[in-house]
Amino acid sequence: MSTSTTLEEPKTGTWDGGNEPLKASYGKLMMWFFLLSDAFTFGALLIVYGLSRHAHLPYTGKPEDFSFSTEYWPIPEKVYNAFPGLHGMDLPLAFVALMTMILILSSVTMVLAVEAGHRMDKNDVQKWLLWTILFGTTFLGCQAWEWAHFITGTDEGMILADGSRVFGANLTVNQYGPPLFADLFFFITGFHGTHVLSGVVLLVMIFINTVNGVYHKRGHYEMVEKVGLYWHFVDLVWVFVFTFFYLI
């Protein structure tokens, strides 16, 4: 009588099936899928911005001789040169640099919150989440001020071909350049700002759950990690928005 044995290959822990491929839980895997789809959306919007800018004439003169015109795309240093409380001073990109630093700091505090969760340190998770919420809210406040200034415009404004003078920007005309410039600014920075607002709401929710001990009772802080993935994505997208709108 012969017996047959079935040899099974040893499991490696990588894509062996089961609930956690690549040691990622279902929730984290779905978050990665969502972020990938969102990356395509932001990528498409930034490509549209790049193509629209390429379709318009660039300003070729000296920066000190620049004046706003619908004939060419404006240079960032002359559009984003205001700073709260310093009216009339020319500070190119100073305020948006501050906004970027605030968002980067929020990523650091989010990393610390996730790390504290791995240590099951409830107090540290609360502390770093609170700092992240503070930085995120501050960024939103800064963006609101930037939008308000962008809409209001400068004291000089821009004279149109018909002799009228326009101040600030709206969806049909703006003092900075071609109408499409303001349209894309509002849509792309507003789309990103909506993501930041959503992130702050999620952070407040998990902060409340942390204070109430929900995750400590579960024995893990995975929800903090999943929201952290979203928050880091929002910060990373801002780097590309910053580069396209404010540097190039």
C-alpha angles and dihedrals in degrees: 000000000000127000127206125210127203115223115212123202113240115257114248098195091242119105093335091141122247125103102311117047110187086007090286118135121232091257095052092045091054090048090054090050091051092048091049091054091046090051089058090053094051090043091054092049093050091047089054089051091050093048092046092052091047089053091059127069115259124229107257102180131091116294092236090057094050120127129175116264139160088227096077142020112270123244113244096231091065097044101044101040103111128103129194112262093010101088115183096014118124106229107158113212092340095124096044089049088056090049090051092050090051091053092047090051089052089057090053093052090046090055089051091050091053091047091051088051090056087055090047089236103154096183093053092047089054093047097050094041089054091052090049091051090049093051092045092050091047090052090052090050090051091049091050090054091047091051091048091052092044090053094044095045132194129314092253099048119182131285113231126214091264091057096254120128122231126199126201124338144292134163094280106038138007138181094231103066143290115009091244090063093065093039092057092042092055095043101045099038089041091051090051092045089054088055091051090050090050089049092052090050090052090047091053090050095051090042090058090047090050092051089050091051095241095140095039089057090050090054096236142060098219092136089062089053093050093050087046090059090054093047093050089050091053090050092048092050090053089060089061094042089049091050096048099043105030108027110031 
